């Protein structure tokens, strides 16, 4: 198993707004064994999560600094809105299909899984059982299995359109998956092509349902709009080595960060790109 990504249940949160910590959380992880038949995906739950509230501004503003006092008052008001669910609260929603997961395998297969039964089983485990390390093994067939000609690493669920997925492989091709029902997807056989080497990461825009970004071993980042055909809407040289990871800013979607094999990272304002 090369890579898994649950989705589309990624909630755009920011520590600035977090005041209360969820008591429970679940996540998944994949395992690559010596024998391919032993490869597995693990689903975990953690309970009794606690945390400490972080101060955003000094609790005691400097004497005579009316601006600081005003800012502090505004911050306190915002805090009240967040705590009490007032008009200033951010709206955070889980997607409908939070039980769906996609995974890459080194044999070129991208598979989509339904984890609903496993999540239900986890929900029924008591905290005492969890402390004792209760676990179960299941064999389950994927909902969908799509065979790429090559292996790959890049995959991402659309955070706006439930079920929409892109996958990118080592031969520079990117494929769009469109959901046709709760359990089936239509994979476009005509790939998006614009990179000269392996596609390392894919990220959908947090605000535009038709736009995604990709990065590659060729050192470039490309911006795509699925409505505009199979060519990149914009492409630029981002690093002098492989670009391994990219991430959209969830609060300022015009900003895109990237990281490279040479240990450097960059942050770019996409409004400045020449298309």
C-alpha positions in Angstrom: 0.0 0.0 0.0 1.5 3.3 -1.1 -0.9 6.0 0.0 -4.3 6.5 1.4 -6.5 9.6 1.8 -9.9 9.6 3.5 -12.3 12.0 2.0 -13.8 14.1 1.2 -14.0 14.8 5.0 -11.1 17.3 5.3 -12.6 20.2 7.4 -10.9 23.5 6.9 -10.0 24.3 10.5 -7.5 26.8 11.9 -6.0 26.9 15.4 -7.0 30.5 15.7 -10.6 29.5 15.9 -10.3 26.3 18.0 -11.6 26.7 21.5 -13.0 23.3 22.4 -11.4 20.0 21.7 -13.3 17.1 20.4 -13.5 14.2 22.9 -13.1 11.6 20.1 -11.4 11.4 16.7 -10.7 8.7 14.1 -8.1 8.4 11.4 -6.7 5.8 9.1 -3.2 4.6 8.1 -1.9 2.2 5.5 0.8 -0.5 5.8 3.2 -1.9 3.2 4.3 -5.4 4.1 6.9 -7.7 2.5 4.0 -9.8 1.1 1.5 -7.8 -1.0 -1.3 -10.0 0.3 -0.6 -8.7 3.8 -0.9 -5.0 2.9 -3.7 -3.4 5.0 -5.4 -0.2 6.0 -5.9 0.5 9.7 -8.7 2.6 11.2 -8.2 4.0 14.7 -10.1 5.9 17.3 -8.8 8.0 20.1 -11.0 9.1 23.1 -10.7 11.6 25.9 -8.9 14.2 23.9 -8.0 17.3 26.0 -6.2 20.5 25.2 -5.3 23.9 26.5 -6.7 27.1 25.2 -4.1 29.3 23.4 -4.0 33.0 24.1 -4.1 35.0 20.8 -3.3 38.4 22.3 -1.5 39.6 25.5 -4.0 39.3 28.4 -2.7 42.6 29.8 -2.1 45.3 27.2 0.6 47.9 27.7 -0.5 50.9 29.7 -1.6 53.8 27.6 -1.9 51.8 24.4 -5.5 52.4 23.5 -5.1 50.6 20.2 -4.0 47.4 22.0 -7.0 47.8 24.4 -9.3 48.2 21.4 -7.9 45.1 19.7 -8.1 43.1 22.8 -11.7 44.1 23.3 -12.5 43.1 19.7 -10.7 39.8 20.2 -12.7 39.1 23.4 -15.9 39.8 21.5 -14.8 37.4 18.8 -13.9 34.8 21.4 -17.4 35.1 22.8 -18.9 34.7 19.4 -16.9 31.5 18.8 -17.6 30.1 22.3 -21.3 30.8 22.2 -21.9 30.1 18.5 -22.6 33.8 17.7 -22.6 35.4 14.3 -18.8 35.5 14.2 -18.5 31.7 14.4 -16.8 29.8 11.5 -19.0 27.3 9.8 -17.4 23.9 9.9 -19.2 21.0 8.3 -18.3 17.4 7.6 -19.0 16.1 4.1 -21.7 13.5 3.5 -19.3 10.7 2.5 -16.7 10.9 5.3 -16.6 7.1 5.4 -15.1 6.8 1.9 -11.4 6.3 1.4 -9.1 6.1 -1.7 -5.8 4.4 -1.8 -2.8 4.0 -4.2 -1.0 0.7 -4.5 2.4 0.0 -6.0 0.8 -2.2 -8.7 -0.9 0.8 -10.2 -4.3 0.2 -8.7 -6.3 3.1 -7.2 -9.1 1.6 -5.0 -12.0 3.3 -3.2 -13.2 1.8 0.0 -16.4 2.1 2.2 -15.3 2.3 5.9 -18.8 2.8 7.3 -19.0 -0.6 8.9 -15.6 -0.3 10.5 -16.3 3.2 11.8 -19.6 1.9 13.3 -17.6 -0.9 14.9 -15.2 1.5 16.4 -18.0 3.7 17.7 -19.3 0.7 19.7 -16.0 0.0 21.4 -16.0 1.2 24.9 -13.2 3.3 26.4 -12.3 0.3 28.6 -11.9 -2.0 25.6 -9.9 0.7 23.8 -7.5 0.9 26.7 -7.0 -2.8 26.5 -6.1 -2.5 22.8 -9.2 -4.2 21.3 -8.8 -4.7 17.6 -10.4 -6.7 14.7 -9.3 -7.8 11.3 -11.6 -7.6 8.3 -11.3 -8.7 4.7 -13.2 -6.4 2.4 -13.5 -5.8 -1.3 -13.1 -2.2 -2.6 -16.1 -0.4 -4.0 -14.0 0.5 -7.1 -10.7 -0.6 -8.4 -9.1 1.3 -11.3 -5.9 0.1 -12.9 -3.3 2.7 -14.0 -0.5 1.6 -16.3 2.0 2.8 -13.7 2.1 3.3 -10.0 1.6 6.7 -8.4 1.5 8.7 -5.3 -0.7 11.8 -5.8 -4.4 11.6 -4.9 -6.9 14.1 -3.5 -10.7 14.4 -2.8 -12.5 17.5 -3.7 -13.5 19.3 -0.5 -16.5 21.0 -2.2 -18.0 18.3 -4.5 -18.5 15.1 -2.6 -16.9 12.1 -4.3 -14.9 14.0 -6.9 -11.3 12.7 -7.0 -8.1 13.2 -8.9 -5.2 10.8 -9.1 -1.7 11.3 -10.5 0.9 8.7 -11.5 4.6 8.4 -12.1 4.3 8.8 -15.9 3.0 12.4 -15.6 -0.7 11.7 -16.2 -3.6 13.0 -14.0 -7.0 11.4 -14.0 -10.4 12.9 -12.9 -12.9 10.7 -11.1 -16.5 11.8 -11.2 -19.1 10.1 -8.9 -22.1 8.7 -10.7 -23.8 7.2 -7.6 -23.0 6.3 -4.0 -20.8 3.4 -5.0 -19.6 4.0 -8.6 -17.3 6.5 -10.3 -16.6 7.4 -13.9 -12.8 7.7 -14.5 -12.0 9.9 -17.5 -9.8 7.9 -19.8 -8.3 11.1 -21.2 -5.7 12.3 -18.7 -4.5 15.8 -17.9 -1.0 16.1 -19.2 1.4 19.0 -18.5 4.3 17.8 -16.4 7.5 16.2 -17.8 7.9 13.8 -14.9 6.1 12.0 -12.1 3.2 13.8 -10.4 4.0 13.9 -6.7 1.1 15.7 -5.1 -2.4 17.0 -6.0 -4.5 19.5 -4.1 -8.0 20.8 -5.0 -8.7 24.4 -4.4 -10.5 25.0 -1.1 -12.9 27.5 -2.8 -13.1 26.6 -6.5 -14.8 23.1 -7.2 -13.2 22.9 -10.7 -9.7 23.9 -9.9 -6.8 21.9 -8.6 -3.0 22.2 -8.4 -0.3 19.6 -9.1 3.4 19.4 -8.5 6.1 17.2 -10.1 9.6 15.8 -10.1 10.3 18.2 -13.0 10.3 21.0 -10.4 7.1 22.7 -11.6 3.7 23.4 -10.2 0.6 23.5 -12.5 -2.9 24.9 -12.0 -5.7 23.2 -13.7 -9.4 23.9 -14.4 -11.3 20.8 -15.4 -13.7 23.0 -17.5 -10.9 24.2 -19.8 -9.7 20.9 -21.3 -6.7 18.7 -20.5 -4.0 21.4 -20.6 -2.8 23.4 -17.5 -4.3 26.8 -17.1 -0.9 28.0 -15.7 2.4 26.4 -15.0 5.6 27.7 -13.4 9.0 26.6 -12.2 8.8 26.4 -8.4 12.0 24.7 -7.3 15.3 23.5 -8.7 14.6 19.9 -7.4 11.6 17.6 -7.1 8.5 19.2 -5.8 7.0 16.7 -3.3 4.2 18.5 -1.6 1.8 21.4 -2.1 -0.9 22.9 0.1 -3.5 25.6 -0.4 -4.1 28.2 2.2 -7.6 27.5 3.6 -8.2 31.1 4.7 -6.5 32.8 1.7 -7.1 30.5 -1.3 -4.9 32.6 -3.6 -1.8 31.4 -1.6 -0.1 28.1 -2.4 2.8 26.6 -0.4 5.2 24.0 -1.8 8.1 21.9 -0.5 11.0 20.4 -2.4 13.5 17.6 -2.2 16.3 20.1 -1.7 14.8 21.1 1.7 13.4 24.4 0.5 9.8 25.6 0.6 8.0 28.5 -1.1 4.8 30.4 -0.8 3.3 32.0 -3.9 0.4 34.3 -4.6 -1.5 32.8 -7.5 -3.0 36.1 -8.4 0.5 37.1 -9.7 0.7 34.2 -12.2 0.8 35.0 -15.9 -1.6 32.7 -17.8 
